[in-house]
Amino acid sequence: MNSTTLTKSDIDKLWQAAYLIRKAKYAVAFTGAGISVESGIPPFRGENGLWNTTDPIFLEIEFFRKKPLQSWIKIKEIFYDRLGDSKPNLAHSMLAKMEERSFIETVITQNIDHLHQKAGSKYVYELHGTYKQLICTECSSEYDISFANLDYLPPTCFVCKGILKPDMVFFNEPIPAFAKKRSFDEASKCDVMLIIGTNAEVLPAARIPEVAKENGAKIIEINIKPSHFTNTVTDVFLEMKATEAMKEIGRLLYL
């Protein structure tokens, strides 16, 4: 999208969003699957969501414990055969530039794809963990994915030979305590929250923008269609793709 295809309403909202970000004392980004769709990573839910074609049972923690090989075969196919080659898009890169220029302080993400870090963001809280890390189900040793050979499944721990699990939140597993605490701390103290590409239908993530709003933050939302935030907490709604909106905001911030 270039400026000639924007409506006057779009332009006004983009200016308003850029103004709020520029004037913010402590701005935070909150991202979901929508920011990574343009990097070729399908969302889990929604119209083209992964769960429409794939049974999510392989990500149930009890199923994983009972049948780790079956679970790992699907995990490798869905995540590791796809995510390793995925690259950040302009929206990820713009957030990294905004952090570098102190327009935003941190990124809270529900994504496990590590694309914010690949783009250069340094302060990222991963609510649902990351595919980049493996953890032993027996002794809790941690490994970068580069240490595992996924030609042999399930991968096992070098220390105790226990089965390794992706360090991401499976169904019926709790959110990592550190990421959860820091995310809610950031939501509590920010005065602007930039929501990108999430409906945040799952708790506790769904509460994060609400906590920001309750503490007086202005909420900017970028989404391809209205979410349940749009009419409840959002102050500026940009109904656009993540890359389109972030390109324009970056231009207005002279990034």
Secondary structure in CASP SS format (residue, H / E / C, confidence):
PFRMAT SS
TARGET T0000
AUTHOR 0000-0000-0000
METHOD secondary structure of the structure
MODEL  1
M C 1.00
N C 1.00
S H 1.00
T H 1.00
T H 1.00
L C 1.00
T C 1.00
K H 1.00
S H 1.00
D H 1.00
I H 1.00
D H 1.00
K H 1.00
L H 1.00
W H 1.00
Q H 1.00
A H 1.00
A H 1.00
Y H 1.00
L H 1.00
I H 1.00
R H 1.00
K H 1.00
A C 1.00
K C 1.00
Y C 1.00
A E 1.00
V E 1.00
A E 1.00
F E 1.00
T E 1.00
G C 1.00
A H 1.00
G H 1.00
I H 1.00
S C 1.00
V H 1.00
E H 1.00
S H 1.00
G C 1.00
I C 1.00
P C 1.00
P C 1.00
F C 1.00
R C 1.00
G C 1.00
E C 1.00
N C 1.00
G C 1.00
L H 1.00
W H 1.00
N H 1.00
T C 1.00
T C 1.00
D C 1.00
P H 1.00
I H 1.00
F H 1.00
L H 1.00
E E 1.00
I H 1.00
E H 1.00
F H 1.00
F H 1.00
R H 1.00
K H 1.00
K C 1.00
P H 1.00
L H 1.00
Q H 1.00
S H 1.00
W H 1.00
I H 1.00
K H 1.00
I H 1.00
K H 1.00
E H 1.00
I H 1.00
F H 1.00
Y H 1.00
D H 1.00
R H 1.00
L H 1.00
G C 1.00
D C 1.00
S C 1.00
K C 1.00
P C 1.00
N C 1.00
L H 1.00
A H 1.00
H H 1.00
S H 1.00
M H 1.00
L H 1.00
A H 1.00
K H 1.00
M H 1.00
E H 1.00
E H 1.00
R C 1.00
S C 1.00
F C 1.00
I C 1.00
E C 1.00
T E 1.00
V E 1.00
I E 1.00
T E 1.00
Q C 1.00
N C 1.00
I C 1.00
D C 1.00
H C 1.00
L H 1.00
H H 1.00
Q H 1.00
K H 1.00
A H 1.00
G C 1.00
S C 1.00
K C 1.00
Y C 1.00
V E 1.00
Y E 1.00
E E 1.00
L C 1.00
H C 1.00
G E 1.00
T E 1.00
Y E 1.00
K E 1.00
Q E 1.00
L E 1.00
I E 1.00
C E 1.00
T C 1.00
E C 1.00
C C 1.00
S C 1.00
S C 1.00
E E 1.00
Y E 1.00
D E 1.00
I H 1.00
S H 1.00
F H 1.00
A C 1.00
N C 1.00
L C 1.00
D C 1.00
Y C 1.00
L C 1.00
P C 1.00
P C 1.00
T E 1.00
C C 1.00
F C 1.00
V C 1.00
C C 1.00
K C 1.00
G C 1.00
I E 1.00
L E 1.00
K E 1.00
P E 1.00
D E 1.00
M E 1.00
V C 1.00
F C 1.00
F E 1.00
N C 1.00
E C 1.00
P C 1.00
I C 1.00
P C 1.00
A H 1.00
F H 1.00
A H 1.00
K H 1.00
K H 1.00
R H 1.00
S H 1.00
F H 1.00
D H 1.00
E H 1.00
A H 1.00
S H 1.00
K H 1.00
C C 1.00
D C 1.00
V E 1.00
M E 1.00
L E 1.00
I E 1.00
I E 1.00
G C 1.00
T C 1.00
N C 1.00
A C 1.00
E C 1.00
V C 1.00
L C 1.00
P C 1.00
A C 1.00
A C 1.00
R H 1.00
I H 1.00
P H 1.00
E H 1.00
V H 1.00
A H 1.00
K H 1.00
E H 1.00
N C 1.00
G C 1.00
A C 1.00
K E 1.00
I E 1.00
I E 1.00
E E 1.00
I E 1.00
N E 1.00
I C 1.00
K C 1.00
P C 1.00
S C 1.00
H C 1.00
F C 1.00
T C 1.00
N C 1.00
T C 1.00
V C 1.00
T C 1.00
D C 1.00
V E 1.00
F E 1.00
L E 1.00
E E 1.00
M C 1.00
K C 1.00
A H 1.00
T H 1.00
E H 1.00
A H 1.00
M H 1.00
K H 1.00
E H 1.00
I H 1.00
G H 1.00
R H 1.00
L H 1.00
L C 1.00
Y C 1.00
L C 1.00
END
